[in-house]
């Protein structure tokens, strides 16, 4: 966790078309930033959006020479407190790397925690199983509300099928939901009608934007015999429960990453 100077909240302009107004609690950005994307450019783009809480996936450690710890760089660039962690994975280029999720908060944070959903396994220098984990951070909002925020990157299956193992991971994930206000954001690698997303929505509410808005892929992606090269799927989701109400949301256009960011504004 990195403790840094907090930024003021005063009259922030959002991409929704209006200034920050009294009564709004926070804006949350969900984004898989793509492991190979330039971290400095990613941080600069996030800073332009100016969200209160940022949930990221595919942060890397030791992969990019200029920014060996992507989480630490982004926290420092934003001036936010955060919690992030890494686990061993095989990247699409075939190489093993430490990849993870993170949460960054303008309002500070406490009680950061990492829960392993799938243990990583390396044999003879090759990653046999990617490690998949969930990270969470408690945030105390200016209103006094204590909010738990989670960030997760669930495994990809060709054709977005939901395996029994993935459902088990979601069951473990849902054990981490808070009884009070809670936000879960992530690249679920699952479409809105999939069993995976339906299982999540059995406990949590969809925060927006409309599920017809797509977030993946803006860049070609290949795995085995399968190739994906259209912005055709909604894989990124923001879910919530408790005394919060999503009032505005949108998918944000950018050429950075193969995923488009999702921005949601809550009040409560």
Secondary structure as a PSIPRED ss2 file (coil, helix, strand):
# PSIPRED VFORMAT (PSIPRED V4.0)

   1 X C   1.000  0.000  0.000
   2 X E   0.000  0.000  1.000
   3 X C   1.000  0.000  0.000
   4 X C   1.000  0.000  0.000
   5 X C   1.000  0.000  0.000
   6 X C   1.000  0.000  0.000
   7 X C   1.000  0.000  0.000
   8 X C   1.000  0.000  0.000
   9 X C   1.000  0.000  0.000
  10 X C   1.000  0.000  0.000
  11 X C   1.000  0.000  0.000
  12 X C   1.000  0.000  0.000
  13 X E   0.000  0.000  1.000
  14 X C   1.000  0.000  0.000
  15 X C   1.000  0.000  0.000
  16 X C   1.000  0.000  0.000
  17 X C   1.000  0.000  0.000
  18 X C   1.000  0.000  0.000
  19 X E   0.000  0.000  1.000
  20 X C   1.000  0.000  0.000
  21 X C   1.000  0.000  0.000
  22 X C   1.000  0.000  0.000
  23 X C   1.000  0.000  0.000
  24 X E   0.000  0.000  1.000
  25 X E   0.000  0.000  1.000
  26 X E   0.000  0.000  1.000
  27 X E   0.000  0.000  1.000
  28 X E   0.000  0.000  1.000
  29 X E   0.000  0.000  1.000
  30 X E   0.000  0.000  1.000
  31 X E   0.000  0.000  1.000
  32 X E   0.000  0.000  1.000
  33 X C   1.000  0.000  0.000
  34 X C   1.000  0.000  0.000
  35 X C   1.000  0.000  0.000
  36 X C   1.000  0.000  0.000
  37 X C   1.000  0.000  0.000
  38 X C   1.000  0.000  0.000
  39 X H   0.000  1.000  0.000
  40 X H   0.000  1.000  0.000
  41 X H   0.000  1.000  0.000
  42 X H   0.000  1.000  0.000
  43 X H   0.000  1.000  0.000
  44 X H   0.000  1.000  0.000
  45 X H   0.000  1.000  0.000
  46 X H   0.000  1.000  0.000
  47 X H   0.000  1.000  0.000
  48 X H   0.000  1.000  0.000
  49 X H   0.000  1.000  0.000
  50 X C   1.000  0.000  0.000
  51 X C   1.000  0.000  0.000
  52 X C   1.000  0.000  0.000
  53 X E   0.000  0.000  1.000
  54 X E   0.000  0.000  1.000
  55 X E   0.000  0.000  1.000
  56 X E   0.000  0.000  1.000
  57 X E   0.000  0.000  1.000
  58 X E   0.000  0.000  1.000
  59 X E   0.000  0.000  1.000
  60 X E   0.000  0.000  1.000
  61 X E   0.000  0.000  1.000
  62 X C   1.000  0.000  0.000
  63 X C   1.000  0.000  0.000
  64 X C   1.000  0.000  0.000
  65 X C   1.000  0.000  0.000
  66 X C   1.000  0.000  0.000
  67 X C   1.000  0.000  0.000
  68 X C   1.000  0.000  0.000
  69 X E   0.000  0.000  1.000
  70 X H   0.000  1.000  0.000
  71 X H   0.000  1.000  0.000
  72 X H   0.000  1.000  0.000
  73 X H   0.000  1.000  0.000
  74 X H   0.000  1.000  0.000
  75 X H   0.000  1.000  0.000
  76 X H   0.000  1.000  0.000
  77 X H   0.000  1.000  0.000
  78 X H   0.000  1.000  0.000
  79 X C   1.000  0.000  0.000
  80 X C   1.000  0.000  0.000
  81 X E   0.000  0.000  1.000
  82 X E   0.000  0.000  1.000
  83 X E   0.000  0.000  1.000
  84 X E   0.000  0.000  1.000
  85 X E   0.000  0.000  1.000
  86 X E   0.000  0.000  1.000
  87 X E   0.000  0.000  1.000
  88 X E   0.000  0.000  1.000
  89 X E   0.000  0.000  1.000
  90 X E   0.000  0.000  1.000
  91 X C   1.000  0.000  0.000
  92 X C   1.000  0.000  0.000
  93 X C   1.000  0.000  0.000
  94 X C   1.000  0.000  0.000
  95 X C   1.000  0.000  0.000
  96 X E   0.000  0.000  1.000
  97 X E   0.000  0.000  1.000
  98 X E   0.000  0.000  1.000
  99 X E   0.000  0.000  1.000
 100 X E   0.000  0.000  1.000
 101 X E   0.000  0.000  1.000
 102 X E   0.000  0.000  1.000
 103 X E   0.000  0.000  1.000
 104 X E   0.000  0.000  1.000
 105 X E   0.000  0.000  1.000
 106 X C   1.000  0.000  0.000
 107 X C   1.000  0.000  0.000
 108 X C   1.000  0.000  0.000
 109 X C   1.000  0.000  0.000
 110 X E   0.000  0.000  1.000
 111 X E   0.000  0.000  1.000
 112 X E   0.000  0.000  1.000
 113 X E   0.000  0.000  1.000
 114 X E   0.000  0.000  1.000
 115 X E   0.000  0.000  1.000
 116 X E   0.000  0.000  1.000
 117 X E   0.000  0.000  1.000
 118 X E   0.000  0.000  1.000
 119 X C   1.000  0.000  0.000
 120 X C   1.000  0.000  0.000
 121 X E   0.000  0.000  1.000
 122 X E   0.000  0.000  1.000
 123 X E   0.000  0.000  1.000
 124 X C   1.000  0.000  0.000
 125 X C   1.000  0.000  0.000
 126 X E   0.000  0.000  1.000
 127 X E   0.000  0.000  1.000
 128 X E   0.000  0.000  1.000
 129 X E   0.000  0.000  1.000
 130 X C   1.000  0.000  0.000
 131 X C   1.000  0.000  0.000
 132 X E   0.000  0.000  1.000
 133 X E   0.000  0.000  1.000
 134 X E   0.000  0.000  1.000
 135 X E   0.000  0.000  1.000
 136 X E   0.000  0.000  1.000
 137 X E   0.000  0.000  1.000
 138 X E   0.000  0.000  1.000
 139 X E   0.000  0.000  1.000
 140 X E   0.000  0.000  1.000
 141 X C   1.000  0.000  0.000
 142 X C   1.000  0.000  0.000
 143 X C   1.000  0.000  0.000
 144 X C   1.000  0.000  0.000
 145 X C   1.000  0.000  0.000
 146 X E   0.000  0.000  1.000
 147 X E   0.000  0.000  1.000
 148 X E   0.000  0.000  1.000
 149 X E   0.000  0.000  1.000
 150 X E   0.000  0.000  1.000
 151 X E   0.000  0.000  1.000
 152 X E   0.000  0.000  1.000
 153 X E   0.000  0.000  1.000
 154 X C   1.000  0.000  0.000
 155 X C   1.000  0.000  0.000
 156 X C   1.000  0.000  0.000
 157 X C   1.000  0.000  0.000
 158 X H   0.000  1.000  0.000
 159 X H   0.000  1.000  0.000
 160 X H   0.000  1.000  0.000
 161 X C   1.000  0.000  0.000
 162 X C   1.000  0.000  0.000
 163 X C   1.000  0.000  0.000
 164 X H   0.000  1.000  0.000
 165 X H   0.000  1.000  0.000
 166 X H   0.000  1.000  0.000
 167 X H   0.000  1.000  0.000
 168 X H   0.000  1.000  0.000
 169 X H   0.000  1.000  0.000
 170 X H   0.000  1.000  0.000
 171 X H   0.000  1.000  0.000
 172 X H   0.000  1.000  0.000
 173 X H   0.000  1.000  0.000
 174 X H   0.000  1.000  0.000
 175 X C   1.000  0.000  0.000
 176 X C   1.000  0.000  0.000
 177 X C   1.000  0.000  0.000
 178 X C   1.000  0.000  0.000
 179 X C   1.000  0.000  0.000
 180 X C   1.000  0.000  0.000
 181 X C   1.000  0.000  0.000
 182 X E   0.000  0.000  1.000
 183 X E   0.000  0.000  1.000
 184 X E   0.000  0.000  1.000
 185 X E   0.000  0.000  1.000
 186 X E   0.000  0.000  1.000
 187 X E   0.000  0.000  1.000
 188 X C   1.000  0.000  0.000
 189 X C   1.000  0.000  0.000
 190 X C   1.000  0.000  0.000
 191 X C   1.000  0.000  0.000
 192 X C   1.000  0.000  0.000
 193 X C   1.000  0.000  0.000
 194 X C   1.000  0.000  0.000
 195 X H   0.000  1.000  0.000
 196 X H   0.000  1.000  0.000
 197 X H   0.000  1.000  0.000
 198 X H   0.000  1.000  0.000
 199 X H   0.000  1.000  0.000
 200 X H   0.000  1.000  0.000
 201 X H   0.000  1.000  0.000
 202 X C   1.000  0.000  0.000
 203 X C   1.000  0.000  0.000
 204 X C   1.000  0.000  0.000
 205 X E   0.000  0.000  1.000
 206 X E   0.000  0.000  1.000
 207 X C   1.000  0.000  0.000
 208 X C   1.000  0.000  0.000
 209 X C   1.000  0.000  0.000
 210 X C   1.000  0.000  0.000
 211 X C   1.000  0.000  0.000
 212 X C   1.000  0.000  0.000
 213 X C   1.000  0.000  0.000
 214 X C   1.000  0.000  0.000
 215 X C   1.000  0.000  0.000
 216 X E   0.000  0.000  1.000
 217 X C   1.000  0.000  0.000
 218 X C   1.000  0.000  0.000
 219 X C   1.000  0.000  0.000
 220 X C   1.000  0.000  0.000
 221 X E   0.000  0.000  1.000
 222 X E   0.000  0.000  1.000
 223 X E   0.000  0.000  1.000
 224 X C   1.000  0.000  0.000
 225 X C   1.000  0.000  0.000
 226 X E   0.000  0.000  1.000
 227 X E   0.000  0.000  1.000
 228 X E   0.000  0.000  1.000
 229 X C   1.000  0.000  0.000
 230 X C   1.000  0.000  0.000
 231 X C   1.000  0.000  0.000
 232 X C   1.000  0.000  0.000
 233 X E   0.000  0.000  1.000
 234 X C   1.000  0.000  0.000
 235 X C   1.000  0.000  0.000
 236 X E   0.000  0.000  1.000
 237 X E   0.000  0.000  1.000
 238 X E   0.000  0.000  1.000
 239 X E   0.000  0.000  1.000
 240 X E   0.000  0.000  1.000
 241 X E   0.000  0.000  1.000
 242 X C   1.000  0.000  0.000
 243 X C   1.000  0.000  0.000
 244 X C   1.000  0.000  0.000
 245 X E   0.000  0.000  1.000
 246 X E   0.000  0.000  1.000
 247 X E   0.000  0.000  1.000
 248 X E   0.000  0.000  1.000
 249 X E   0.000  0.000  1.000
 250 X E   0.000  0.000  1.000
 251 X E   0.000  0.000  1.000
 252 X E   0.000  0.000  1.000
 253 X C   1.000  0.000  0.000
 254 X C   1.000  0.000  0.000
 255 X C   1.000  0.000  0.000
 256 X C   1.000  0.000  0.000
 257 X C   1.000  0.000  0.000
 258 X C   1.000  0.000  0.000
 259 X E   0.000  0.000  1.000
 260 X C   1.000  0.000  0.000
 261 X E   0.000  0.000  1.000
 262 X E   0.000  0.000  1.000
 263 X E   0.000  0.000  1.000
 264 X E   0.000  0.000  1.000
 265 X E   0.000  0.000  1.000
 266 X E   0.000  0.000  1.000
 267 X E   0.000  0.000  1.000
 268 X C   1.000  0.000  0.000
